[in-house]
Amino acid sequence: MILFETIIIFALLLGIGQILRRTKFEDAIRRVLRIFIIYVALPALVLATFLKNPVHLSNFILTFIAFVILVFGIFVAFFASKFLNLDKPSAGSFIITSAHANTGFLGYPISFYFFGSTGLFYAVLYDLGMFIGLITIVTFTAGIYGKNKPNISNILLNFFKFPPLYAFIFGILIGNFWGVGVEGIMADTVNLFELIGSTSLFFTLLYLGMYLDIGKISKFIKISVLSSVIKLGAIPAFAFLIICLMGLLNIPLTPMEKNIILLQSLMPSGLMTMILAVHYKLNSDIASGNVLVTTLIFFFLLFVLSLLFGHKIFFL
C-alpha cells in the first residue's frame, strides 16, 4: 500500500473518531478503546517485537538519544515561552507539550506499520528514553510551573502502571536470557501477539479522533503554531544533527536506527502532557490545543511526503 493511500485511511479513521465523539456513547467507546490499546494491543505488539529481536546493550543508544532530544526541546520551548511573554501556567503547558512527543501511543503502531517489527523494536527503545524523561524532567517542569507540586510516589506509581513496560521486560527476559527461539508453538504465539498488536494503529487513530477538540484550535492558534515549529521543525532538525554527529564520532547507527530516530522525533505532542497539565493546574486549553495542532500537522506532513516521494518515506 502506497503512503498516499495510507494517509487517506489515517484521515478517514480520525474523521470516524470525530463522528463517534458526537454520539451519546462517546465516553463508553473512548474508555473501551483506551483499555484495549493500553492493556492489550500495545503490550502484545511490544512483546512480539522483543521475542523476535534480541536486545543488546548497544541498542540503548536510542534511549539516550531520545532523552537528549527531549532535554533540547525543553530548553528551546523555555526560551520561546519567554518570547511569548506567557503567564506561568501557560508557559508550563507550552514547554511540556512542545518538548514531549507521542512516541508510544502513536509512535509504536506507526513505526510498526512503516518499518515492521524491526522498526518497532527500535521505536520502543527510543520511547523508553522519552518515557524516562516524562516521569522525571517533564513532570518536574509541570510541577514547577503549576500549583500542585510533583509527588514522587505518584510518579513512580504511574511508571509501574504502564502495561507495555512489563511487555518490554518480559520480552527481554524470555527472548534474551532464556534463549527461547521463535519456532513451532512459540512462533505461532508470537504471530498471534503480532496480529493483535497490529490493530493498535487502527484503534489509536479512532481514539485520537474522538479525543481531539477542533473547537480549541482558534483560541490559542499563535501559541500552537509556534509549538508546532519547535515540535515538528526544530526538534527533528536537532535529531538529524545528532545522527550526523554520531557519524563524525564514528559511533555506528544502522539505517533503521536512523529512520526511527527521525520518525520518532517527528511525532506530535504526547497525550500524557494534557493529563499533566490538568493535574498540575497548568493551562489545559493551551495543552490540548498544542496536542491537536501538532497531531494534525504531523499527519499533513506525512501526506506531503506521500505526494513528493510516492510509496517511499523520505528517511535515511
Backbone torsions as a table, in degrees:
resi	resn	phi	psi	omega
1	MET	NA	125.7	-178.9
2	ILE	-71.6	160.0	-175.2
3	LEU	-62.6	-36.0	-180.0
4	PHE	-58.7	-46.4	178.8
5	GLU	-64.1	-36.2	178.7
6	THR	-61.9	-44.9	-179.2
7	ILE	-64.6	-37.1	177.0
8	ILE	-60.7	-42.8	178.2
9	ILE	-64.4	-42.4	176.9
10	PHE	-56.4	-47.2	-178.0
11	ALA	-63.6	-39.8	178.8
12	LEU	-63.6	-41.9	179.9
13	LEU	-65.4	-41.2	176.0
14	LEU	-63.0	-39.1	178.3
15	GLY	-65.4	-41.6	177.0
16	ILE	-62.2	-38.6	176.8
17	GLY	-60.4	-40.5	177.7
18	GLN	-64.3	-35.9	177.2
19	ILE	-67.1	-45.2	178.9
20	LEU	-62.5	-29.8	179.4
21	ARG	-61.0	-26.4	-175.8
22	ARG	-96.6	8.7	177.7
23	THR	-94.9	163.3	-179.6
24	LYS	-74.0	-10.8	179.3
25	PHE	-97.8	14.9	-174.3
26	GLU	-53.2	-51.6	-175.9
27	ASP	-62.1	-43.0	-178.7
28	ALA	-66.3	-44.1	-179.6
29	ILE	-64.1	-44.5	-179.4
30	ARG	-62.2	-40.2	-179.6
31	ARG	-65.8	-43.0	179.8
32	VAL	-64.9	-43.5	179.2
33	LEU	-61.1	-45.5	-178.3
34	ARG	-63.0	-43.8	179.9
35	ILE	-62.2	-44.6	-178.7
36	PHE	-65.1	-44.0	-177.8
37	ILE	-64.9	-50.4	-173.5
38	ILE	-74.2	-38.8	-171.7
39	TYR	-100.4	-13.3	-177.7
40	VAL	-124.4	-63.8	-170.3
41	ALA	-65.3	-53.6	-178.4
42	LEU	-64.5	-44.4	176.1
43	PRO	-59.6	-40.2	179.0
44	ALA	-63.1	-41.9	-179.6
45	LEU	-65.2	-44.8	-179.8
46	VAL	-65.9	-44.1	-178.8
47	LEU	-62.1	-45.7	179.3
48	ALA	-61.1	-40.1	-178.2
49	THR	-62.9	-45.6	-175.9
50	PHE	-81.7	-16.0	170.8
51	LEU	-74.0	-31.2	-177.8
52	LYS	-89.5	-20.1	-175.0
53	ASN	-128.8	97.9	178.2
54	PRO	-58.0	144.3	-177.1
55	VAL	-96.7	138.2	173.3
56	HIS	-118.6	154.0	-176.4
57	LEU	-56.3	-34.9	-178.4
58	SER	-64.6	-23.3	-179.6
59	ASN	-64.5	-24.7	-175.0
60	PHE	-75.0	3.6	173.0
61	ILE	-60.5	-31.5	178.4
62	LEU	-67.1	-34.3	177.1
63	THR	-63.0	-44.3	179.1
64	PHE	-65.4	-43.7	-179.8
65	ILE	-61.2	-42.1	179.6
66	ALA	-60.3	-42.6	-179.7
67	PHE	-65.2	-41.5	178.5
68	VAL	-62.4	-42.1	178.9
69	ILE	-63.3	-39.7	178.3
70	LEU	-63.3	-45.1	179.0
71	VAL	-61.3	-41.6	176.7
72	PHE	-59.1	-44.8	179.8
73	GLY	-60.9	-39.1	179.5
74	ILE	-65.2	-42.4	179.3
75	PHE	-64.4	-44.7	179.5
76	VAL	-63.1	-44.9	-179.6
77	ALA	-65.8	-34.1	178.3
78	PHE	-60.9	-48.5	-179.7
79	PHE	-68.8	-34.0	177.1
80	ALA	-65.9	-36.1	178.6
81	SER	-65.4	-32.4	175.7
82	LYS	-66.9	-38.9	178.1
83	PHE	-63.7	-37.3	-179.8
84	LEU	-78.1	-13.9	-179.7
85	ASN	57.5	48.5	-177.9
86	LEU	-82.4	152.8	172.4
87	ASP	-71.0	168.5	-171.2
88	LYS	-59.2	-50.4	179.5
89	PRO	-62.8	-37.2	179.6
90	SER	-69.0	-40.2	178.3
91	ALA	-62.8	-40.8	178.6
92	GLY	-60.9	-45.5	178.0
93	SER	-62.8	-42.7	-179.5
94	PHE	-61.7	-44.3	-176.1
95	ILE	-65.9	-49.8	-174.3
96	ILE	-70.7	-34.4	179.4
97	THR	-76.8	-27.3	178.8
98	SER	-76.7	-27.3	-174.3
99	ALA	-95.2	-44.6	-174.1
100	HIS	-83.5	144.2	-174.8
101	ALA	-119.9	155.3	179.4
102	ASN	-84.0	62.1	-174.3
103	THR	-82.3	-9.9	179.4
104	GLY	-104.3	-68.0	-175.4
105	PHE	-56.4	-40.3	178.8
106	LEU	-105.1	-35.1	-176.4
107	GLY	-66.3	-38.8	179.9
108	TYR	-59.2	-59.7	-175.4
109	PRO	-64.6	-34.4	-180.0
110	ILE	-71.5	-40.1	176.5
111	SER	-62.2	-41.5	178.6
112	PHE	-66.1	-40.0	-177.3
113	TYR	-63.2	-43.8	-175.2
114	PHE	-88.4	-30.6	-172.7
115	PHE	-123.4	2.7	177.4
116	GLY	73.2	-165.5	-174.9
117	SER	-65.9	-31.3	178.2
118	THR	-66.4	-42.2	176.8
119	GLY	-63.5	-41.3	178.9
120	LEU	-64.1	-38.2	178.1
121	PHE	-52.8	-49.0	179.8
122	TYR	-73.9	-31.4	178.6
123	ALA	-63.3	-38.4	178.8
124	VAL	-66.1	-41.6	178.7
125	LEU	-64.2	-38.7	176.5
126	TYR	-65.6	-44.9	-178.6
127	ASP	-63.2	-29.4	178.2
128	LEU	-59.6	-41.6	176.7
129	GLY	-65.1	-40.0	178.0
130	MET	-67.7	-35.7	-179.4
131	PHE	-70.1	-41.0	176.0
132	ILE	-61.0	-40.9	177.2
133	GLY	-64.6	-35.8	-180.0
134	LEU	-62.8	-44.4	-175.2
135	ILE	-84.3	-3.3	178.3
136	THR	-117.1	-88.2	-170.8
137	ILE	-66.3	-37.1	-180.0
138	VAL	-69.6	-45.3	179.9
139	THR	-63.7	-42.1	179.9
140	PHE	-69.9	-31.5	174.1
141	THR	-63.9	-43.8	177.0
142	ALA	-61.1	-39.6	179.8
143	GLY	-66.7	-37.9	-179.8
144	ILE	-65.0	-39.9	-177.2
145	TYR	-89.3	-12.3	-176.5
146	GLY	-99.8	-177.3	-179.0
147	LYS	-92.8	-21.4	177.1
148	ASN	-100.2	128.3	-179.1
149	LYS	-78.4	148.7	179.2
150	PRO	-58.1	137.3	179.0
151	ASN	-111.4	113.5	-174.7
152	ILE	-58.4	-42.9	-177.8
153	SER	-64.0	-39.6	178.8
154	ASN	-68.1	-37.0	178.2
155	ILE	-61.7	-47.9	-180.0
156	LEU	-66.3	-38.0	179.4
157	LEU	-62.2	-45.2	179.2
158	ASN	-64.8	-33.9	178.0
159	PHE	-61.9	-45.9	-176.3
160	PHE	-84.0	-2.1	176.9
161	LYS	-95.1	4.6	-176.6
162	PHE	-91.0	104.2	-173.6
163	PRO	-54.8	-42.1	178.9
164	PRO	-58.6	-22.6	176.6
165	LEU	-61.2	-43.6	-179.4
166	TYR	-71.3	-34.3	175.2
167	ALA	-63.5	-39.4	177.3
168	PHE	-61.5	-47.3	-178.7
169	ILE	-65.5	-48.2	-179.2
170	PHE	-63.9	-38.9	179.4
171	GLY	-61.7	-41.7	178.4
172	ILE	-66.7	-45.7	-178.1
173	LEU	-61.6	-47.8	-176.7
174	ILE	-72.5	-46.0	-175.5
175	GLY	-72.2	-33.9	-175.5
176	ASN	-98.8	-58.1	-169.8
177	PHE	-81.9	-27.7	178.3
178	TRP	-92.0	-13.0	175.1
179	GLY	65.0	31.8	-179.7
180	VAL	-78.7	125.7	177.5
181	GLY	-84.7	166.0	179.4
182	VAL	-101.1	69.9	179.5
183	GLU	-128.7	155.0	176.1
184	GLY	60.4	-130.7	-179.0
185	ILE	-60.7	-38.0	-180.0
186	MET	-61.2	-41.1	179.7
187	ALA	-64.3	-40.9	178.2
188	ASP	-63.4	-39.0	179.1
189	THR	-65.0	-45.0	179.0
190	VAL	-62.2	-41.6	178.7
191	ASN	-63.1	-36.7	177.5
192	LEU	-65.4	-45.1	177.1
193	PHE	-58.8	-42.7	-178.2
194	GLU	-66.4	-37.7	178.2
195	LEU	-63.9	-45.7	178.1
196	ILE	-63.0	-43.7	-178.6
197	GLY	-66.3	-28.5	-178.2
198	SER	-66.1	-15.7	177.5
199	THR	-80.3	-7.8	-173.2
200	SER	-62.9	-39.2	-179.0
201	LEU	-64.8	-44.1	179.6
202	PHE	-56.4	-51.0	-176.7
203	PHE	-75.1	-29.2	177.1
204	THR	-64.7	-42.2	179.4
205	LEU	-66.5	-38.1	174.8
206	LEU	-61.2	-44.1	-178.8
207	TYR	-63.5	-44.6	178.8
208	LEU	-61.8	-40.7	178.1
209	GLY	-61.0	-35.6	178.5
210	MET	-76.2	-27.7	-174.4
211	TYR	-82.8	-34.5	-173.1
212	LEU	-71.9	129.1	-179.8
213	ASP	-105.0	100.5	-176.4
214	ILE	-59.8	-31.2	-176.1
215	GLY	-64.1	-17.7	-176.8
216	LYS	-91.3	-0.2	-177.3
217	ILE	-65.4	-48.9	-171.8
218	SER	-70.0	-23.9	-172.9
219	LYS	-63.3	-41.8	-179.4
220	PHE	-130.5	44.9	-171.4
221	ILE	-62.6	-39.3	-179.1
222	LYS	-63.9	-41.1	178.7
223	ILE	-65.6	-41.8	-178.8
224	SER	-66.7	-36.2	178.5
225	VAL	-65.2	-44.5	178.3
226	LEU	-64.5	-38.5	176.3
227	SER	-61.2	-39.3	179.6
228	SER	-67.2	-36.3	177.6
229	VAL	-61.9	-40.6	178.2
230	ILE	-70.0	-50.8	-172.6
231	LYS	-68.6	-40.7	-173.2
232	LEU	-108.5	2.2	179.1
233	GLY	-124.0	-65.8	-175.9
234	ALA	-65.0	-43.6	-177.0
235	ILE	-67.3	-47.4	175.2
236	PRO	-61.0	-35.3	177.4
237	ALA	-63.7	-40.6	177.3
238	PHE	-65.3	-39.1	177.4
239	ALA	-61.2	-40.7	178.1
240	PHE	-64.0	-39.9	177.6
241	LEU	-63.2	-37.9	177.7
242	ILE	-62.6	-42.7	178.7
243	ILE	-60.5	-43.7	178.2
244	CYS	-64.0	-41.0	179.8
245	LEU	-64.0	-39.1	178.6
246	MET	-61.1	-37.4	178.0
247	GLY	-66.6	-41.6	179.2
248	LEU	-65.0	-32.0	-179.8
249	LEU	-87.9	3.8	-179.4
250	ASN	58.9	34.3	173.0
251	ILE	-95.9	112.3	-170.8
252	PRO	-70.7	135.4	170.1
253	LEU	-130.4	131.8	178.0
254	THR	-72.9	159.1	176.1
255	PRO	-54.7	-37.3	179.4
256	MET	-66.2	-40.9	177.6
257	GLU	-61.5	-41.2	177.7
258	LYS	-63.6	-43.0	178.2
259	ASN	-57.7	-46.5	-176.3
260	ILE	-69.4	-38.6	177.3
261	ILE	-58.8	-45.3	-179.9
262	LEU	-68.7	-44.3	-179.4
263	LEU	-63.6	-46.8	-178.9
264	GLN	-67.2	-33.3	178.0
265	SER	-69.3	-19.4	178.4
266	LEU	-85.5	-9.4	-176.2
267	MET	-62.1	145.5	-180.0
268	PRO	-70.4	178.8	-178.4
269	SER	-57.9	142.2	-177.8
270	GLY	-72.8	142.1	179.2
271	LEU	-63.3	-30.5	-178.5
272	MET	-64.4	-23.1	179.1
273	THR	-66.2	-30.9	176.6
274	MET	-67.0	-39.6	178.9
275	ILE	-65.5	-41.5	177.4
276	LEU	-64.0	-38.8	-179.9
277	ALA	-62.1	-40.9	178.6
278	VAL	-69.6	-44.9	-175.6
279	HIS	-64.0	-40.8	-177.3
280	TYR	-95.7	11.8	175.1
281	LYS	57.7	47.0	170.9
282	LEU	-87.5	-169.9	177.4
283	ASN	-82.8	97.7	-175.0
284	SER	-69.5	-26.1	178.0
285	ASP	-66.9	-41.9	176.7
286	ILE	-65.0	-41.6	-179.8
287	ALA	-60.8	-50.5	-178.3
288	SER	-67.5	-36.4	177.8
289	GLY	-64.4	-42.0	178.6
290	ASN	-65.2	-41.7	178.1
291	VAL	-61.7	-44.1	-178.8
292	LEU	-64.1	-50.6	-175.5
293	VAL	-66.0	-44.4	179.4
294	THR	-64.5	-34.4	178.3
295	THR	-67.2	-44.7	179.7
296	LEU	-65.1	-42.4	179.4
297	ILE	-66.4	-36.1	177.8
298	PHE	-58.3	-47.8	179.9
299	PHE	-68.8	-31.6	175.5
300	PHE	-64.7	-40.0	177.8
301	LEU	-62.2	-40.9	176.5
302	LEU	-62.8	-37.5	178.3
303	PHE	-63.6	-44.7	178.7
304	VAL	-61.9	-41.3	177.7
305	LEU	-59.9	-37.7	-179.6
306	SER	-66.6	-34.6	178.6
307	LEU	-72.6	-37.0	-176.2
308	LEU	-79.6	-36.1	-170.5
309	PHE	-123.4	9.5	176.6
310	GLY	62.6	-125.1	-175.4
311	HIS	-83.1	-3.3	-178.9
312	LYS	-99.5	148.7	174.9
313	ILE	-98.7	133.0	-173.7
314	PHE	-79.8	77.5	172.9
315	PHE	-124.5	177.9	-176.3
316	LEU	-66.7	NA	NA
